[in-house]
Amino acid sequence: MILAGRDLLAAAQTGTGKTAAFTLPLLQRLQLDQNRALPPGRPRALVLTPTRELAAQIADSVRVYGRHLAPRTALLVGGVSMNPQLDALRRRVDVLVATPGRLLDHLSQKTVSLAGVEILVLDEGDRMLDLGFLPAIRRLLALLPKRRQTLLFSATFAEPIRELAGDFLRDPAVIDIAPRNAPADRVEQQVHPVDSERKAALLSHLLSAGERDATLVFTRTKHGADRLSRQLERDGIRTAALHGNKSQSARTRALDDFKQGRIQVLVATDIAARGLDIVQLPRVVNYELPHVPEDYVHRIGRTGRAGRAGLAISLVSVDEASRLRDIQRLLGHQLPSSVVEGFAPSDGRRSPAPATTASGARRHPTHRAGPPPGERPASSSPRWSARPETGSGDSSRRRHHSYPPRRAATTGDRI
């Protein structure tokens, strides 16, 4: 479809190769007309992504897949100096990979022009068309040529997002791989009911028991990620935090340390839920359930990638019961639930799902340890902040709801 020049809306499960699915034909199309000369700073293809980490990963993929074609690639993301980006834009650019906020900065300074773009790719298209990014995307689309090819890729597309995409696509081909909003087949999912004030202790117990697998832990807020990271460090578990308030150098270092096995646990907000490919990540933990059910699919999609098996654990307190129901409604089935021995919810409080008793952590059968933590002292769980994740166009935006929670409004509801 891409080689034929069709606009495309494509949905496929996480970890199935969507980056290659648009990069390979994109490079081939550019190669077919390789003699077309454009002035410096005028890219022929533009890839927009919601996060800096995903943008850097896609830029690396373009270079790897095109190593025999040597495409000229530029990366424009926030949080870093503009000088190297200005140097790249002073030369010919075939493929420009950018986050919307930083691209708008360059456009305002007239250091880049979109007049020559032939192919536009919106990766994680549902996130790019939600309320947080939509104004920036509309501004960028107005600067693009009317005659272009537009490609939208994501693991999830709510029906309102599909309808909204019709404003930007011309007679698009639609490709759905596997059921809509379905997680990867090889991700085993498990719910552990627990009191909210004992989540940190339970997480530390799971991370220290049995095989100490590399684990990506998701929280809802930046402050919560920092607090939990410090708690796990006090328990002797090598940990780093990743969120939008960190400098780009700190974010890059934390992600690299995690990929290289120098730390066992990466505690992150939803900026790590989209598109990041971490080789042989055996386990993901939802320390807190997301407000938007579709984000659950993206979170657990960091494991079980490229045909590997994975384990996704959710620690669910009674106040998150409505979020769990929304996730199960999206998935179309109930998630298996078991109480970890010694961490049963308080008497008289309803568990979020029918539960059985488990003696400890589920062990992943195919992966082995990361760095062993030291002895951990007994400690109590901190109280978690409810401050929402906020930031610029480069980072995740969410509307948070007051306690007690109601059913979380989806992106589609707000549109």
C-alpha positions as a Markdown table, in Angstrom:
| # | Residue | x | y | z |
|---|---|---|---|---|
| 1 | Met | 0.0 | 0.0 | 0.0 |
| 2 | Ile | 2.8 | 2.4 | 0.9 |
| 3 | Leu | 4.8 | 1.7 | -2.3 |
| 4 | Ala | 1.6 | 2.3 | -4.3 |
| 5 | Gly | 1.4 | 5.8 | -2.8 |
| 6 | Arg | -1.8 | 5.2 | -0.8 |
| 7 | Asp | -2.6 | 7.0 | 2.4 |
| 8 | Leu | -2.8 | 4.5 | 5.2 |
| 9 | Leu | -4.3 | 3.9 | 8.6 |
| 10 | Ala | -2.6 | 0.8 | 10.2 |
| 11 | Ala | -3.1 | -0.8 | 13.6 |
| 12 | Ala | -1.1 | -3.7 | 14.8 |
| 13 | Gln | -0.2 | -5.1 | 18.2 |
| 14 | Thr | 2.8 | -3.7 | 20.1 |
| 15 | Gly | 6.1 | -5.3 | 19.3 |
| 16 | Thr | 5.1 | -6.6 | 15.8 |
| 17 | Gly | 7.4 | -4.3 | 13.7 |
| 18 | Lys | 5.4 | -1.2 | 12.8 |
| 19 | Thr | 8.5 | 0.9 | 12.6 |
| 20 | Ala | 10.0 | -1.3 | 9.9 |
| 21 | Ala | 6.6 | -1.5 | 8.2 |
| 22 | Phe | 6.7 | 2.2 | 7.4 |
| 23 | Thr | 10.5 | 2.8 | 7.2 |
| 24 | Leu | 11.4 | 0.2 | 4.6 |
| 25 | Pro | 8.9 | 1.2 | 1.9 |
| 26 | Leu | 9.5 | 4.9 | 2.8 |
| 27 | Leu | 13.2 | 4.5 | 2.0 |
| 28 | Gln | 12.4 | 2.6 | -1.1 |
| 29 | Arg | 10.2 | 5.3 | -2.4 |
| 30 | Leu | 12.8 | 8.0 | -1.7 |
| 31 | Gln | 15.5 | 5.8 | -3.4 |
| 32 | Leu | 13.3 | 5.5 | -6.6 |
| 33 | Asp | 13.6 | 9.3 | -7.0 |
| 34 | Gln | 17.0 | 9.7 | -5.4 |
| 35 | Asn | 18.1 | 12.3 | -7.9 |
| 36 | Arg | 15.6 | 14.8 | -6.8 |
| 37 | Ala | 17.6 | 17.7 | -5.2 |
| 38 | Leu | 16.1 | 19.8 | -2.4 |
| 39 | Pro | 17.8 | 22.7 | -0.7 |
| 40 | Pro | 19.3 | 22.2 | 2.8 |
| 41 | Gly | 16.7 | 22.0 | 5.6 |
| 42 | Arg | 13.9 | 20.8 | 3.3 |
| 43 | Pro | 13.1 | 17.1 | 4.1 |
| 44 | Arg | 11.4 | 14.8 | 1.7 |
| 45 | Ala | 9.9 | 12.6 | 4.5 |
| 46 | Leu | 8.7 | 13.7 | 8.0 |
| 47 | Val | 8.1 | 11.3 | 10.9 |
| 48 | Leu | 6.3 | 12.8 | 13.9 |
| 49 | Thr | 6.2 | 11.0 | 17.3 |
| 50 | Pro | 4.9 | 12.0 | 20.8 |
| 51 | Thr | 8.1 | 11.4 | 22.8 |
| 52 | Arg | 11.8 | 12.2 | 22.5 |
| 53 | Glu | 12.8 | 8.6 | 23.2 |
| 54 | Leu | 10.6 | 7.2 | 20.5 |
| 55 | Ala | 11.9 | 9.8 | 18.0 |
| 56 | Ala | 15.5 | 8.9 | 18.8 |
| 57 | Gln | 14.7 | 5.2 | 18.4 |
| 58 | Ile | 13.0 | 5.8 | 15.0 |
| 59 | Ala | 15.9 | 7.9 | 13.7 |
| 60 | Asp | 18.3 | 5.0 | 14.6 |
| 61 | Ser | 16.0 | 2.5 | 12.9 |
| 62 | Val | 16.1 | 4.7 | 9.7 |
| 63 | Arg | 19.9 | 4.6 | 9.7 |
| 64 | Val | 20.0 | 0.9 | 10.4 |
| 65 | Tyr | 17.4 | -0.1 | 7.8 |
| 66 | Gly | 18.9 | 2.3 | 5.2 |
| 67 | Arg | 22.6 | 1.6 | 5.9 |
| 68 | His | 23.2 | 0.6 | 2.2 |
| 69 | Leu | 21.2 | 3.6 | 1.0 |
| 70 | Ala | 22.8 | 6.2 | 3.4 |
| 71 | Pro | 19.7 | 8.3 | 3.9 |
| 72 | Arg | 20.4 | 11.8 | 5.4 |
| 73 | Thr | 18.5 | 11.8 | 8.6 |
| 74 | Ala | 17.9 | 14.7 | 11.1 |
| 75 | Leu | 16.4 | 14.4 | 14.6 |
| 76 | Leu | 14.6 | 17.3 | 16.2 |
| 77 | Val | 13.6 | 16.9 | 19.8 |
| 78 | Gly | 13.2 | 19.1 | 22.8 |
| 79 | Gly | 15.3 | 19.1 | 26.0 |
| 80 | Val | 18.6 | 19.3 | 24.2 |
| 81 | Ser | 20.7 | 22.1 | 22.5 |
| 82 | Met | 19.4 | 23.3 | 19.2 |
| 83 | Asn | 23.0 | 23.8 | 17.8 |
| 84 | Pro | 23.6 | 20.2 | 16.6 |
| 85 | Gln | 20.1 | 20.2 | 15.1 |
| 86 | Leu | 20.9 | 23.5 | 13.3 |
| 87 | Asp | 24.0 | 21.9 | 11.9 |
| 88 | Ala | 22.1 | 19.0 | 10.5 |
| 89 | Leu | 19.5 | 21.3 | 8.9 |
| 90 | Arg | 22.2 | 23.2 | 7.1 |
| 91 | Arg | 22.8 | 20.1 | 5.0 |
| 92 | Arg | 20.5 | 18.0 | 2.8 |
| 93 | Val | 17.8 | 16.1 | 4.8 |
| 94 | Asp | 16.0 | 13.1 | 3.4 |
| 95 | Val | 14.1 | 12.0 | 6.5 |
| 96 | Leu | 13.3 | 14.3 | 9.4 |
| 97 | Val | 12.2 | 12.7 | 12.7 |
| 98 | Ala | 10.7 | 15.1 | 15.2 |
| 99 | Thr | 8.5 | 15.8 | 18.1 |
| 100 | Pro | 5.8 | 18.5 | 17.4 |
| 101 | Gly | 7.0 | 21.0 | 20.0 |
| 102 | Arg | 10.6 | 21.2 | 18.8 |
| 103 | Leu | 9.6 | 21.2 | 15.1 |
| 104 | Leu | 7.4 | 24.2 | 15.7 |
| 105 | Asp | 10.3 | 25.9 | 17.4 |
| 106 | His | 12.5 | 25.4 | 14.3 |
| 107 | Leu | 9.7 | 26.5 | 12.0 |
| 108 | Ser | 9.2 | 29.7 | 14.0 |
| 109 | Gln | 12.9 | 30.5 | 13.5 |
| 110 | Lys | 12.7 | 29.5 | 9.8 |
| 111 | Thr | 15.5 | 27.0 | 10.1 |
| 112 | Val | 13.5 | 24.3 | 8.4 |
| 113 | Ser | 10.9 | 24.2 | 5.7 |
| 114 | Leu | 8.2 | 21.5 | 5.1 |
| 115 | Ala | 7.4 | 22.6 | 1.6 |
| 116 | Gly | 9.1 | 19.6 | 0.1 |
| 117 | Val | 7.6 | 16.9 | 2.2 |
| 118 | Glu | 6.3 | 14.0 | 0.1 |
| 119 | Ile | 5.5 | 11.5 | 2.9 |
| 120 | Leu | 4.2 | 12.2 | 6.4 |
| 121 | Val | 4.2 | 9.5 | 9.1 |
| 122 | Leu | 2.3 | 9.9 | 12.4 |
| 123 | Asp | 3.7 | 7.2 | 14.6 |
| 124 | Glu | 1.6 | 6.4 | 17.7 |
| 125 | Gly | -1.1 | 8.1 | 15.7 |
| 126 | Asp | -3.8 | 7.9 | 18.4 |
| 127 | Arg | -1.6 | 9.8 | 20.8 |
| 128 | Met | -0.7 | 12.4 | 18.1 |
| 129 | Leu | -4.4 | 13.1 | 17.4 |
| 130 | Asp | -5.6 | 13.4 | 20.9 |
| 131 | Leu | -6.4 | 16.7 | 22.6 |
| 132 | Gly | -2.9 | 17.3 | 23.9 |
| 133 | Phe | -1.2 | 17.2 | 20.5 |
| 134 | Leu | -4.0 | 18.1 | 18.1 |
| 135 | Pro | -3.5 | 21.9 | 18.0 |
| 136 | Ala | 0.2 | 21.4 | 17.2 |
| 137 | Ile | -0.6 | 18.8 | 14.6 |
| 138 | Arg | -3.1 | 21.0 | 12.9 |
| 139 | Arg | -0.5 | 23.8 | 12.7 |
| 140 | Leu | 2.0 | 21.5 | 11.2 |
| 141 | Leu | -0.4 | 20.0 | 8.6 |
| 142 | Ala | -1.2 | 23.5 | 7.4 |
| 143 | Leu | 2.4 | 24.0 | 6.5 |
| 144 | Leu | 2.7 | 20.7 | 4.5 |
| 145 | Pro | 2.0 | 20.3 | 0.8 |
| 146 | Lys | -1.6 | 19.3 | 0.0 |
| 147 | Arg | -0.3 | 16.6 | -2.3 |
| 148 | Arg | 1.5 | 14.2 | 0.0 |
| 149 | Gln | 1.2 | 10.7 | 1.3 |
| 150 | Thr | 0.1 | 10.4 | 5.0 |
| 151 | Leu | 0.6 | 7.3 | 7.1 |
| 152 | Leu | -0.9 | 6.7 | 10.6 |
| 153 | Phe | 0.5 | 3.8 | 12.7 |
| 154 | Ser | -0.5 | 2.7 | 16.2 |
| 155 | Ala | -1.3 | -0.2 | 18.4 |
| 156 | Thr | -4.7 | 1.3 | 19.4 |
| 157 | Phe | -7.2 | 3.5 | 17.5 |
| 158 | Ala | -10.5 | 4.4 | 19.3 |
| 159 | Glu | -13.3 | 4.9 | 16.8 |
| 160 | Pro | -13.4 | 8.7 | 17.3 |
| 161 | Ile | -9.7 | 8.9 | 16.5 |
| 162 | Arg | -10.3 | 6.9 | 13.3 |
| 163 | Glu | -13.0 | 9.4 | 12.3 |
| 164 | Leu | -10.8 | 12.3 | 13.1 |
| 165 | Ala | -8.0 | 10.8 | 11.0 |
| 166 | Gly | -10.3 | 11.1 | 8.0 |
| 167 | Asp | -9.7 | 14.9 | 8.1 |
| 168 | Phe | -6.1 | 14.3 | 7.3 |
| 169 | Leu | -6.1 | 11.3 | 5.0 |
| 170 | Arg | -7.2 | 11.0 | 1.4 |
| 171 | Asp | -9.1 | 7.8 | 0.7 |
| 172 | Pro | -6.9 | 5.8 | 3.1 |
| 173 | Ala | -6.3 | 2.1 | 3.0 |
| 174 | Val | -7.1 | 0.6 | 6.4 |
| 175 | Ile | -5.1 | -2.4 | 7.8 |
| 176 | Asp | -5.9 | -4.0 | 11.1 |
| 177 | Ile | -3.6 | -6.7 | 12.3 |
| 178 | Ala | -5.3 | -8.8 | 15.1 |
| 179 | Pro | -8.4 | -7.5 | 17.0 |
| 180 | Arg | -8.6 | -3.8 | 17.8 |
| 181 | Asn | -6.8 | -2.7 | 20.9 |
| 182 | Ala | -5.5 | -6.2 | 21.6 |
| 183 | Pro | -2.3 | -6.8 | 23.5 |
| 184 | Ala | 0.5 | -9.0 | 22.2 |
| 185 | Asp | -0.5 | -12.7 | 22.3 |
| 186 | Arg | 2.5 | -13.8 | 24.3 |
| 187 | Val | 2.1 | -11.4 | 27.2 |
| 188 | Glu | 0.8 | -13.2 | 30.3 |
| 189 | Gln | -1.3 | -10.8 | 32.4 |
| 190 | Gln | -1.8 | -11.0 | 36.2 |
| 191 | Val | -3.6 | -8.8 | 38.8 |
| 192 | His | -2.5 | -8.7 | 42.4 |
| 193 | Pro | -5.1 | -7.0 | 44.7 |
| 194 | Val | -3.4 | -5.1 | 47.5 |
| 195 | Asp | -4.0 | -2.1 | 49.8 |
| 196 | Ser | -2.7 | 1.1 | 48.2 |
| 197 | Glu | -0.4 | 1.9 | 51.2 |
| 198 | Arg | 1.2 | -1.6 | 50.8 |
| 199 | Lys | 1.9 | -1.4 | 47.1 |
| 200 | Ala | 5.6 | -0.4 | 47.6 |
| 201 | Ala | 6.3 | -3.2 | 50.0 |
| 202 | Leu | 4.6 | -5.7 | 47.6 |
| 203 | Leu | 6.5 | -4.4 | 44.6 |
| 204 | Ser | 9.8 | -4.7 | 46.5 |
| 205 | His | 8.9 | -8.3 | 47.5 |
| 206 | Leu | 8.1 | -9.3 | 43.9 |
| 207 | Leu | 11.3 | -7.7 | 42.6 |
| 208 | Ser | 13.5 | -9.4 | 45.3 |
| 209 | Ala | 11.9 | -12.8 | 45.2 |
| 210 | Gly | 13.1 | -15.6 | 42.8 |
| 211 | Glu | 14.7 | -14.5 | 39.6 |
| 212 | Arg | 15.5 | -10.8 | 39.6 |
| 213 | Asp | 14.4 | -10.0 | 36.1 |
| 214 | Ala | 14.7 | -6.5 | 34.5 |
| 215 | Thr | 11.4 | -4.8 | 35.2 |
| 216 | Leu | 9.8 | -1.7 | 33.8 |
| 217 | Val | 7.4 | -0.1 | 36.4 |
| 218 | Phe | 4.7 | 2.4 | 35.5 |
| 219 | Thr | 3.3 | 5.1 | 37.7 |
| 220 | Arg | 0.8 | 7.8 | 36.9 |
| 221 | Thr | 2.8 | 10.9 | 38.0 |
| 222 | Lys | 6.3 | 12.2 | 37.9 |
| 223 | His | 6.5 | 12.8 | 41.6 |
| 224 | Gly | 5.2 | 9.3 | 42.2 |
| 225 | Ala | 7.9 | 7.8 | 40.0 |
| 226 | Asp | 10.7 | 9.7 | 41.9 |
| 227 | Arg | 9.3 | 8.6 | 45.3 |
| 228 | Leu | 9.0 | 5.0 | 44.3 |
| 229 | Ser | 12.5 | 5.0 | 42.7 |
| 230 | Arg | 14.0 | 6.3 | 46.0 |
| 231 | Gln | 12.0 | 3.7 | 48.0 |
| 232 | Leu | 13.3 | 0.8 | 45.9 |
| 233 | Glu | 16.9 | 2.1 | 46.1 |
| 234 | Arg | 16.5 | 2.1 | 49.9 |
| 235 | Asp | 15.4 | -1.5 | 49.6 |
| 236 | Gly | 18.6 | -2.4 | 47.8 |
| 237 | Ile | 17.2 | -2.6 | 44.3 |
| 238 | Arg | 19.1 | -0.7 | 41.6 |
| 239 | Thr | 16.6 | 1.7 | 40.1 |
| 240 | Ala | 16.3 | 4.8 | 38.0 |
| 241 | Ala | 13.3 | 7.1 | 37.2 |
| 242 | Leu | 12.2 | 8.3 | 33.7 |
| 243 | His | 9.7 | 11.1 | 33.2 |
| 244 | Gly | 9.2 | 14.5 | 31.6 |
| 245 | Asn | 10.7 | 16.6 | 34.4 |
| 246 | Lys | 14.1 | 14.9 | 33.9 |
| 247 | Ser | 16.7 | 16.5 | 31.6 |
| 248 | Gln | 17.1 | 14.8 | 28.3 |
| 249 | Ser | 20.6 | 13.6 | 29.3 |
| 250 | Ala | 19.2 | 12.1 | 32.5 |
| 251 | Arg | 16.4 | 10.4 | 30.5 |
| 252 | Thr | 18.8 | 9.0 | 27.9 |
| 253 | Arg | 21.2 | 7.8 | 30.6 |
| 254 | Ala | 18.5 | 6.1 | 32.6 |
| 255 | Leu | 17.1 | 4.3 | 29.6 |
| 256 | Asp | 20.6 | 3.2 | 28.4 |
| 257 | Asp | 21.5 | 1.9 | 31.9 |
| 258 | Phe | 18.3 | -0.1 | 31.9 |
| 259 | Lys | 18.9 | -1.6 | 28.4 |
| 260 | Gln | 22.5 | -2.5 | 29.3 |
| 261 | Gly | 21.5 | -4.2 | 32.6 |
| 262 | Arg | 23.3 | -1.7 | 34.9 |
| 263 | Ile | 20.0 | -1.2 | 36.8 |
| 264 | Gln | 17.3 | -3.8 | 37.5 |
| 265 | Val | 14.2 | -1.5 | 37.6 |
| 266 | Leu | 13.2 | 1.5 | 35.5 |
| 267 | Val | 10.3 | 3.5 | 37.1 |
| 268 | Ala | 8.5 | 5.6 | 34.4 |
| 269 | Thr | 5.5 | 7.5 | 33.6 |
| 270 | Asp | 3.6 | 6.9 | 30.3 |
| 271 | Ile | 6.4 | 8.6 | 28.2 |
| 272 | Ala | 7.9 | 5.1 | 28.3 |
| 273 | Ala | 4.7 | 3.4 | 27.2 |
| 274 | Arg | 4.8 | 4.3 | 23.5 |
| 275 | Gly | 6.9 | 2.5 | 21.0 |
| 276 | Leu | 10.1 | 1.9 | 23.0 |
| 277 | Asp | 11.8 | -1.3 | 22.0 |
| 278 | Ile | 13.8 | -2.8 | 24.9 |
| 279 | Val | 15.3 | -6.1 | 24.0 |
| 280 | Gln | 14.5 | -9.0 | 26.2 |
| 281 | Leu | 12.4 | -7.1 | 28.7 |
| 282 | Pro | 10.7 | -10.0 | 30.5 |
| 283 | Arg | 8.4 | -8.1 | 32.9 |
| 284 | Val | 6.3 | -5.0 | 33.2 |
| 285 | Val | 4.5 | -3.8 | 36.4 |
| 286 | Asn | 1.6 | -1.4 | 36.5 |
| 287 | Tyr | 2.2 | 0.1 | 40.0 |
| 288 | Glu | -0.8 | 2.3 | 39.3 |
| 289 | Leu | -3.4 | 1.7 | 36.5 |
| 290 | Pro | -3.6 | 4.3 | 33.8 |
| 291 | His | -6.5 | 6.7 | 33.5 |
| 292 | Val | -7.0 | 5.8 | 29.9 |
| 293 | Pro | -7.7 | 2.1 | 29.2 |
| 294 | Glu | -5.8 | 2.1 | 25.9 |
| 295 | Asp | -2.6 | 3.1 | 27.7 |
| 296 | Tyr | -2.7 | -0.2 | 29.5 |
| 297 | Val | -2.2 | -2.0 | 26.1 |
| 298 | His | 0.7 | 0.3 | 25.2 |
| 299 | Arg | 2.3 | -0.2 | 28.7 |
| 300 | Ile | 2.3 | -4.0 | 28.7 |
| 301 | Gly | 3.4 | -3.9 | 25.1 |
| 302 | Arg | 6.9 | -3.1 | 26.2 |
| 303 | Thr | 7.3 | -6.8 | 27.0 |
| 304 | Gly | 6.4 | -9.8 | 24.8 |
| 305 | Arg | 7.9 | -8.1 | 21.7 |
| 306 | Ala | 9.1 | -9.7 | 18.5 |
| 307 | Gly | 7.7 | -13.1 | 19.4 |
| 308 | Arg | 9.2 | -13.3 | 22.9 |
| 309 | Ala | 7.1 | -14.2 | 26.0 |
| 310 | Gly | 6.5 | -11.6 | 28.7 |
| 311 | Leu | 4.7 | -11.0 | 32.0 |
| 312 | Ala | 2.6 | -8.0 | 32.9 |
| 313 | Ile | 1.6 | -7.6 | 36.5 |
| 314 | Ser | -0.8 | -5.0 | 37.8 |
| 315 | Leu | -1.0 | -4.0 | 41.5 |
| 316 | Val | -4.6 | -2.9 | 42.0 |
| 317 | Ser | -6.1 | -1.3 | 45.1 |
| 318 | Val | -9.8 | -1.0 | 45.8 |
| 319 | Asp | -9.9 | 2.6 | 44.7 |
| 320 | Glu | -8.7 | 1.5 | 41.2 |
| 321 | Ala | -11.5 | -1.0 | 40.7 |
| 322 | Ser | -13.3 | 1.2 | 38.1 |
| 323 | Arg | -10.1 | 1.6 | 36.1 |
| 324 | Leu | -9.6 | -2.2 | 36.1 |
| 325 | Arg | -13.2 | -2.7 | 34.9 |
| 326 | Asp | -12.6 | -0.2 | 32.0 |
| 327 | Ile | -9.4 | -2.1 | 31.0 |
| 328 | Gln | -11.2 | -5.4 | 31.1 |
| 329 | Arg | -14.1 | -4.0 | 29.0 |
| 330 | Leu | -11.5 | -2.8 | 26.4 |
| 331 | Leu | -9.8 | -6.2 | 26.3 |
| 332 | Gly | -13.1 | -8.1 | 26.3 |
| 333 | His | -12.2 | -10.4 | 29.1 |
| 334 | Gln | -11.4 | -10.5 | 32.8 |
| 335 | Leu | -7.8 | -10.6 | 33.9 |
| 336 | Pro | -6.6 | -13.4 | 36.2 |
| 337 | Ser | -6.3 | -12.2 | 39.8 |
| 338 | Ser | -4.5 | -13.7 | 42.8 |
| 339 | Val | -3.5 | -12.4 | 46.2 |
| 340 | Val | 0.2 | -12.6 | 47.1 |
| 341 | Glu | 0.6 | -14.3 | 50.4 |
| 342 | Gly | 1.1 | -11.8 | 53.2 |
| 343 | Phe | -0.3 | -8.9 | 51.2 |
| 344 | Ala | -4.0 | -9.6 | 51.2 |
| 345 | Pro | -6.2 | -6.5 | 51.2 |
| 346 | Ser | -7.5 | -5.3 | 54.6 |
| 347 | Asp | -10.6 | -7.1 | 56.1 |
| 348 | Gly | -13.9 | -5.7 | 55.0 |
| 349 | Arg | -12.5 | -4.2 | 51.8 |
| 350 | Arg | -13.6 | -5.6 | 48.5 |
| 351 | Ser | -10.9 | -6.9 | 46.1 |
| 352 | Pro | -11.0 | -5.4 | 42.6 |
| 353 | Ala | -11.5 | -8.8 | 41.1 |
| 354 | Pro | -12.2 | -12.4 | 42.3 |
| 355 | Ala | -8.9 | -13.5 | 43.8 |
| 356 | Thr | -7.1 | -16.6 | 44.7 |
| 357 | Thr | -4.1 | -16.8 | 47.0 |
| 358 | Ala | -0.6 | -17.0 | 45.5 |
| 359 | Ser | 2.6 | -17.8 | 47.5 |
| 360 | Gly | 4.7 | -15.2 | 45.8 |
| 361 | Ala | 5.7 | -13.6 | 42.5 |
| 362 | Arg | 5.0 | -15.3 | 39.1 |
| 363 | Arg | 8.3 | -16.3 | 37.6 |
| 364 | His | 9.1 | -15.8 | 33.9 |
| 365 | Pro | 10.3 | -19.0 | 32.4 |
| 366 | Thr | 12.7 | -17.8 | 29.7 |
| 367 | His | 14.7 | -14.9 | 31.2 |
| 368 | Arg | 17.3 | -14.6 | 33.9 |
| 369 | Ala | 18.5 | -12.1 | 36.4 |
| 370 | Gly | 19.6 | -8.5 | 36.1 |
| 371 | Pro | 22.0 | -7.1 | 38.7 |
| 372 | Pro | 21.3 | -8.6 | 42.1 |
| 373 | Pro | 20.1 | -6.1 | 44.7 |
| 374 | Gly | 21.7 | -6.0 | 48.1 |
| 375 | Glu | 20.0 | -6.7 | 51.5 |
| 376 | Arg | 16.9 | -4.6 | 51.8 |
| 377 | Pro | 15.8 | -3.1 | 55.1 |
| 378 | Ala | 12.3 | -3.2 | 56.4 |
| 379 | Ser | 10.5 | 0.0 | 55.3 |
| 380 | Ser | 7.0 | 1.4 | 55.0 |
| 381 | Ser | 5.3 | 2.7 | 51.9 |
| 382 | Pro | 5.3 | 6.4 | 51.1 |
| 383 | Arg | 2.2 | 8.4 | 50.5 |
| 384 | Trp | 1.8 | 9.0 | 46.8 |
| 385 | Ser | 1.3 | 12.4 | 45.3 |
| 386 | Ala | -1.7 | 12.9 | 42.9 |
| 387 | Arg | 0.0 | 15.7 | 40.9 |
| 388 | Pro | -0.7 | 15.0 | 37.2 |
| 389 | Glu | 1.8 | 14.4 | 34.5 |
| 390 | Thr | 2.1 | 17.7 | 32.6 |
| 391 | Gly | 4.5 | 19.2 | 30.1 |
| 392 | Ser | 5.2 | 20.5 | 26.7 |
| 393 | Gly | 4.1 | 19.0 | 23.4 |
| 394 | Asp | 7.1 | 16.6 | 23.7 |
| 395 | Ser | 5.7 | 14.9 | 26.8 |
| 396 | Ser | 2.5 | 13.1 | 27.8 |
| 397 | Arg | -0.5 | 15.0 | 28.9 |
| 398 | Arg | -3.4 | 13.7 | 30.9 |
| 399 | Arg | -6.5 | 15.0 | 32.6 |
| 400 | His | -6.6 | 13.6 | 36.1 |
| 401 | His | -9.7 | 13.0 | 38.1 |
| 402 | Ser | -10.4 | 13.8 | 41.8 |
| 403 | Tyr | -10.7 | 11.1 | 44.4 |
| 404 | Pro | -12.9 | 9.1 | 44.5 |
| 405 | Pro | -12.4 | 8.2 | 40.9 |
| 406 | Arg | -15.2 | 7.9 | 38.4 |
| 407 | Arg | -14.9 | 6.0 | 35.1 |
| 408 | Ala | -11.9 | 7.5 | 33.3 |
| 409 | Ala | -12.8 | 9.5 | 30.3 |
| 410 | Thr | -11.1 | 8.1 | 27.2 |
| 411 | Thr | -9.5 | 10.2 | 24.5 |
| 412 | Gly | -12.4 | 9.4 | 22.3 |
| 413 | Asp | -14.9 | 10.7 | 24.9 |
| 414 | Arg | -13.2 | 14.1 | 25.1 |
| 415 | Ile | -13.0 | 14.5 | 21.3 |
